């Protein structure tokens, strides 16, 4: 298979500061095979390293968002190996490197989920900082159905999103959540009609790009980093980061507008 064909597994485009990443294996429910996995890792590093990218829109083609790993392709690859477990571990490491790179980047990510998400697809989705979903989307683990354990960051990202008890319920049973249930659980931030999904996600990304783009990225980094370090380290980082943000032209203009407005606003916030 040619490099161009491999690239088609995940589409990647950058325009006006927005990186658009699209899972593009609809015939396989956008499950990732080894070629797509390597493509994902490469795209993640490019997003993190490029200064001309300020936000990311992550979506998928076809009726499903992502079914996780392509079990058939991985089984075939593992079957041709003398160490099948090692082969699968190596592929998981590549996915995880891409996930970690995006999560730790200063590029806020919105995911537009149009259809079913299962298995490792939950991890791909939850790499995003905000998730908006079509009312036709569904969410399930399915790991137990194939006798496997969570990967793609699901064991961390899922309880982070919905809490440990609910994460265990979804992981240890065959339960499938509707979009409305996912919203109630906190798995997604918003549910919209299918024909409004792309516009909703683009509006979120557009707000990041039209505002204090660097500040949004640093806010993401601070919140993500705060989960894995001491409170003292988080406070020190916050102090340095807000000091740097305060010196930017955008922040100075915004602070001046806010200060001028607060001088005219009556106590209690009532309008004139």
Buried (B, 14 or more C-beta within 10 A) or exposed (E): EEEEEBBBBBBBEBEEBBBBBBBBBEEBBBBBBBBBBBBBBBBBBBBBEBEEBBBBBBBBBBEBBBBBBBBEBBBEBBEEEEEBEEBBEEBBEBBBBBBBBBBEBBBBBBBBBBBBBBBBBBBBBBBBBBBBBBBBBBBBBBBEEEEBEBBBBBBBBBBBBBEEEBBBBBBEEEEBBBBEBBBEBEBBBBBBEEEBBBEBBBEBBBBBBEEBBBBBBBBBBBEBBBEEEEEEEBEEBBEEBBEEBEEEEEBEEBEEEEEEEEEEEEEEEEEE
